[in-house]
Amino acid sequence: MRKPCTRDTPRCEFWTWARDYTRPDCCSSHLKDLLFFTEDLLTRHSIRHWLDYRSLLGAVREQAFIPWDSDVDFGVCGIEPDQMRAMEPEIAAAGHSLDMSEPGIWRINYSALNAQHVDVFPWHQEGDSMRTGNHVFPSRFLNKLDTVRLYERVFPAPCPVDEFLAQHRYGLHYRIPQRPVLSAIADIPLDEYTPAVGRLLDEIRSRDYEIQMLSRQIRDLEKSTGLGGVKQSVRAFVAQRAQIARFQKDLVLLHDVLESTQLAGRYWVIGGLLIGWAREGRILTHDSHDADFGYLRQDRERFVEAIPRIIAAGFEAFHRFVNNDGVAVEYRFRKDAAMFDFFEHEESAAGLSYTFFGNFWQQGVRKEMVSRVPSYGLAPMNFLGRTWLKPADHEGYLTSIFGDWQVPNPDYDYKTDDLSIVSSQPWTGSYEWNLDSEPSGECA
């Protein structure tokens, strides 16, 4: 007789249903609890969401979980990581735990030990498409959400849901139950699909499923013994070193591209990149995904004319922030999981002013903030084998923004801790970047 599982039962102890594809009632109950909890949580916070992947497939085909599925999948849009983290106290109060360590997946675990979970996939709109990582589908499926029933409850779903499942998830025969084939197998033409081929594919599916279950047991055992934490730390260290190397390469590339434009000698390094150079002579370990630069308003046309060359070098035109006056004052490029921001500065007798933006999720508002820093002039700095420009008195400049910048502050929040902010107001502008509408000279 199976031992009943509880909130603190490691998942590896109740995967005995893997071979016959039947699930103990207690395991199904845990998943149902998570399903209902997550639906209520997202609804309560007015987050646009829908069932996705095998959870959606099970709801449409069986109005229940697929027997060989082991988690719940939701898609969300219009939500940033900070907003998800703000819900962590509610998640913990229900006895569950939030894990956001894996890029592109926000995971709600049933408990600290019982690893049954909900995967929340954050999607972002890009033109007429929705994207998360390398996965894309037309945004029209979310214009009006459909509904599906799962365990006698109604859940939102892409519309039309049948077309979505057939064209963007599981193919035309999605209503025919098939265990997933994890191995890379080339498509087999219909005229070559014989009973023998069918039996072979069934065998592959069965073996793949057993391998998948064993892999999950290994991960759970690693977690329970602490070995998984060690492996995760090593992987994180290696990944971080690789990211810093990519970031350095992209910074050098950006520098060299701009040297061939009219913006050369007319932009400068600011933000965390400047702190890393000034304090440690290197890129800060925790700040290898973001680089900030400034340019003067009178050089706006020079900057805009440099944009095509930046894009041609492999930097994606990601965001173009327009302030409440309808003026684009911040441009963001993306490359190799890092962001490269250019802030327009206006010079006056009071100093240099620039605008930046932030979402204040707990207040439910977006804000436009203006900072003013002393105008120190510019001086060269040698970094990464190249000569850049920086504020001539970089120590005074950094102090005006960060205070004691010599002491690392991992909890620094630019939206609330920037000492140079002189005004803040609700932001009604946009950050979409349509290159087709980008003026060739003056930025509107």
Residue, then its C-alpha position, 0 to 999 in steps of 0.5 A: m500500500r502506498k504511503p500517503c504524501t503530505r505537504d512536506t513529502p519530497r516529490c521523489e517519494f510519490w512518483t510510484w505512479a510513473r509506470d502505470y500513469t495513475r496518480p495517487d489522489c493526494c498528489s492530484s489534490h496538491l496540484k488542484d490546490l495549487l491550480f485554484f490558489t494561483e488562479d485566485l491569486l492572479t485574479r485578485h491582483s487583476i493580472r491578465h492570465w490564462l491556462d497554457y501548455r498541458s494544463l490547457l490541453g488537459a482542460v480541453r480534452e479531459q477536463a482534468f490533468i493529463p495523467w502523465d503531467s506533473d505541474v500546472d502551467f499559466g501564462v501571464c502578460g503585463i506583469e514584471p518580476d518586481q510585481m510577482r515578488a510583491m506577492e511572495p508574502e501571500i504565497a508564503a502565507a498559504g504555505h507555498s514558496l516562490d522560486m524565480s531563479e530560472p529565467g522566464i519561469w516563475r514557479i510556485n512550489y507546493s511547499a519547501l519540500n514538496a516540489q509539485h508546482v505551478d509554472v507561471f510564464p511571463w509573456h511580453q508583446e512585441g508588435d503583433s506577437m507574444r514572446t517569452g524566450n524563444h516561444v512566440f504566438p500571435s497576440r490576437f489569441l489574447n484579444k478576447l480570452d476564451t474559457v475552459r473548465l477544469y475540475e468544475r471551475v472556469f479558467p481563461a484560455p486563448c481564443p479560439v482555444d482549438e486553433f491555438l492548441a492546433q497551430h501553436r502548441y500540439g498540432l492538428h491531432y492534439r485531441i489524441p492522447q500521446r505521451p510526449v517524445l522527448s528524444a529528437i526524432a525527425d518528422i515521419p511522413l504519413d505514407e511511411y507511418t506503419p504499425a511497426v513505426g507506431r509501436l516503436l514511437d510508443e516504446i520511445r515515449s515510454r522510455d523517455y517518460e521513465i527517463q524524465m521521471l528518474s531525472r526529476q527524482i535525481r533533482d529531488l534527491e540532490k535538493s534533499t541532500g544539499l548537493g543540488g545547492v552546490k551544483q546550482s552555485v557552481r552553475a550560477f558562478v560559471a553562468q555569471r562569468a560567461q555573462i560578464a565576458r559577453f557583456q565586456k565583449d558587447l561593451v567594446l563592440l558598442h564603443d567601437v561602433l559609436e567611434s565611427t559615428q558623429l556621437a563619438g566623443r559626445y556621450w559618457v558612462i554613468g550608473g553602475l558601469l561607472i561605479g564598477w570602474a571607479r570602485e573596483g576597476r571592473i564590471l560589478t558582478h551583480d551589474s553585468h546585465d545593464a549599462d547606462f550612458g548619457y548624451l546632451r539634448q543638442d546631440r539628439e540628432r547625432f544619437v538618432e543617426a547612430i541608431p541604425r549602426i548600433i542595430a546593424a551591430g546586433f543590438e536590438a532596438f528594445h524600448r524607446f521611453v517617451n515622457n509626458d511631453g511626448v519627447a523620447v528621452e531614453y533609448r534601450f537596446r538589448k544584446d546577449a541578455a543585457m540592456f544598454d540605455f542612453f539617457e538624454h541630458e539637458e544642461s542648465a545653470a542648475g546642472l544636468s537634468y535627465t528623465f527616467f521611469g519606473n513601475f511602482w507595483q504596490q502603488g499601482v502607478r508608473k512614474e516619470m522621475v527627473s534627476r539633476v546632477p552637477s555639471y562637472g564636464l567630461a574627462p577620459m577613462n580607460f576601461l576594457g582596453r578602450t577610452w571612454l568619457k566620464p564626468a570629470d569629478h566622477e566621485g562628486y557625481l556618484t555621491s550626488i546620486f548614490g551617497d556613499w557609493q564606495v560601500p556596496n549596497p545590494d538593496y539599492d533601488y533606483k526608483t526610491d534611493d536616487l538622491s538626485i531626484v528633483s521631481s516625480q509624477p505619474w507617467t502617461g507616456s509609452y515605451e514601445w519602439n516602432l522603428d518605422s516611425e523613428p524620425s531620421g533627425e529630430c526625435a518627436 
